[in-house]
């Protein structure tokens, strides 16, 4: 997600590309003629959160507090 963030926030003449084979993010990959990527360089903006295969986590439906769960705060 670093590469996606950097590419989205980059300026007009700067781009970040990601190589899935080597898990590498490269600034201005078009400048590196001999820097090959087996899967091919893809723009950082093209990646979405689903690419990382996140685990879905849901919140509990109901939470009931009690005095035993209450913590004491000491300054």
FENDA-V556112 format. One record per pair of residues at least 24 apart in sequence whose C-alpha atoms are under 10 Angstrom apart, sorted by the first residue. I is the first residue (numbers start at 1). J is the second residue. Records with the same first field share a line. If there is no record, write none. Layout:
I: J  J
This chain:
1: 25  44  45  47  48  49  51  52
2: 44
3: 27  43  44  45  46  47
4: 43  44  45  46  47  48  49
5: 44  45  47
6: 44  45
7: 43  44  45  46
8: 43  44  45  46
9: 45
15: 43  44  45
16: 41  42  43  44  45
17: 41  42  43  44  45  46
18: 42  43  44  45  46  47
19: 43  44
